[in-house]
């Protein structure tokens, strides 16, 4: 993550905001007297929140782990050719 002083951030606000939004990379803004803060695009923040929700939800994590195991063991439901054609639209 790139880092910039609050003074430089303030002087080049538009450019830094554009950089954060276009590159989808957060920017750490440092302050001499106080805590630093991070600038992140709204879309990236929403994705982070969704990821945190899944990671903190033990039921969802168990379903994911069970699904991975089923996939790795080559078990579980296997759609027919007709179902695959319908699913994929081919």
PyMOL commands that set and color helices and strands:
alter all, ss='L'
color gray80, all
select helices_A, chain A and resi 6-11+13-23+42-56+58-72+81-88
alter helices_A, ss='H'
color red, helices_A
select strands_A, chain A and resi 2-5+27-30+37-39
alter strands_A, ss='S'
color yellow, strands_A
deselect
rebuild
show_as cartoon
